[in-house]
Structures are given as C-alpha cells and as structure tokens.
C-alpha cells in the first residue's frame, strides 16, 4: 500500500510539497552541488540516469537541493565555474523538457539556498513596487530581477540593518546576480520531501523537524501544505517553528534536533531511514576530541546521525574528490537504517578512481579537509517578514 493510495502507481506521485515514489526500480540520490558543474556531469555519467530514463528504465534521480550559490564553493574548489549554478539548472530544465513525462523522475527537492534566492528575488520585486507606488506582484509572478532595483535594495538593506545582518541574510545567496525567471520558476515549483515507500526511506534537504506535539497526521498535512508565501509573512516564532523551515535548515551540530527527533520523524511516514544533505561533514566532528560528535559516526564517505539518518555530501561538504558520494537505493527493498547501506551497493563513490590517504581514517580525512574549508557555509538565521522589507 502506498502513502496516498492502495492502487498500483507508475512514476512519482505528488501531493502538495510531498512526492512519493512507488516500490519499483531504483533511486539515485545526490546532494548540494552548489554550482559544481563537473560534479554534476560526473553524477550523470556514473548513474547513466538520462540514458536509463530515455530507455524506459524504472529509475529516479533525487537532488536534495542547493544547486544555487557558488562563491563559497569556489573559495575551496577552483573547478567550480563562475556560472555553474545556472548552467546546472538550465540543464535540469532542458532534461525535463527533453524527457517529457519521464522528466518528472528527476526529483529536485527545495533546499535553503533555493528558498533564499526566491525570497530575495521576491523582496526586490516588492521593494521596487513600493518605490514605484504600484501593486505588489503576484507571489507566483517571477519576472526579471532588475539590476538597478537589486543594487538599490541591497544598499538600503545594509544601511537599514547593518553589514552583519546583510552578510547573514543576503550575502551568501550570490545566484541572485545571475538568476533568470526560468530558474526562479523551476525552483519555486519543487517539493520539499520525498517518500520512498518500498525502501521505507525519506529524503529531504536538512531536518528532521521537531514534532512539537503534532500528531503524525498533522505533521504530514503541514508539510503537504507548506507555503513559501505564508512562511515569508510569518512571525519569527512561527517561522522557526515551522516544519518547512526546519526541513530546509536544521542541523544536528546546532542542536536544532536530536536523535529522538530523527526516529519520530521517520516513524511518522512508516520509514526507517532518513537521507539528507545540507550539513558539511566537518560539522559532525567534535574537534576537541578529534572524533565525531556524540551520536554521530562516519563510514564509507558518509556521515551518520544515530542509526536512522545519513548525511550525504556529493559535492560541497565533502571537500575532497575521494569522499564525494551518491546513494543508490533499491526501491523494492526495505532499509532498516544506516547499517543497511553497503559500500559498492547503496554507497557509491562519485569518483571511483580518486585516491585517499590510506594513513587517515574518516575523521582524520575530514579534519584535514577542514583546513581547506575557508569560507564554508555556516548556519543561517534571520526573520523574513514582508513587513520588515525596508521602504524608501
């Protein structure tokens, strides 16, 4: 029986912001490319997903969001091209059209960077409409980001709130300088949670959310109905408490959730495994004792939180080609937790020929990689409320 229906299903099924995959075929899962076009091309090469889909195979590619924004990635990897994020998105948009109905099997889940690029584009449009004393644009009207309006808004934002707030709430989202309406439209329509029914697995960008006293049914309904516009207009308390925000932003290191929350969230969907991106592996290290954070572990290039959550770094967050991984799940096989993920089966190297230092264990490799991390992403905070958008 599926999540939404007992009828046999063909391909992904969508209900609001949740997409459900039936118990057939396989799914390839990747995370956080942040503009690394070469890693994306390697992913397509290793999985042969385009050829498989074109041939009618029962398979899927799931990307856990955060293709946008690349300045921080370029700071540690010169191979990231200056326009890599929009080039990847253009390729995804092209594949969606090229593959027709089967293009829906490339599942892109919204990440925090996707959300914030959309949020900033919306803020600029509102700012300019107010300045021109005209009606505010419709929430789903994604027009050109006017360069003059963008620069004026950024200058006014920094004057109003200070350089620190600007660097926290606007600075990391550099795709706003390159984005076109087609990219905004593509990002705006994506789900935030994938349920892999036969594999008994969930895939999302970050998370899990805290249940906050909600029943399983109420939490599912909240995620299904998650609205970007409502979150944008919410109070700070509502914003941070929402499952939507938490699925895009929560990190274990920041104590946004604990192992019990992972177990409760997976049980909500009758699942036993949660696959996420978002968190660079160094964020799972306790540097004082040169080991993983309590409750965390590393194996085969993956990070783990407890026995139910795997933290995947396909590109950004791994910092070394030898540690970049994608996951291949058999959608007919129930996975009981992270111990069921096997090297060479579910756990696949993005670069099979990449060599790693044999004298360093997983934690040692991560600590060494951290030395090259300069400018890596940190937790983002800030209230995004329409009423706070400054007026001239």
Secondary structure, 3 states (H helix, E strand, C coil): CCCCCCCCCCCCEEECCEEEECCCCEEEEECCCCCCHHHHHHHHHHHCHHHHHHCCCCEEEEECCCCCCCHHHHHHCCCCCCCHHHHHHHHHHHHHHHCHHHHHHEEECCCHHHHHHHHHHHHHHHHHHHHHCCCCCCCCCCCCCCHHHHHHHHHHHHHHHCHHHHHHHHHCCHHHHCCCHHHHHHHHCCCCEEEECCCCEEEECCCCCCCCCCCHHHHHHHHHCCCHHHHHHCCHHHHHHCHHHHHHHCCCCCCCCCHHHHHHHHHHCCCCEEEECCCCHHHHEECCCCEECCCEEEECCEEEECCCEEECCCCCCCCCHHHCEEEEEECCCCCCCHHHCCECCCEEECCCCCCCCCCCCHHHHHHHHHCCCCCCCCCCCCCCCHHHCCCC
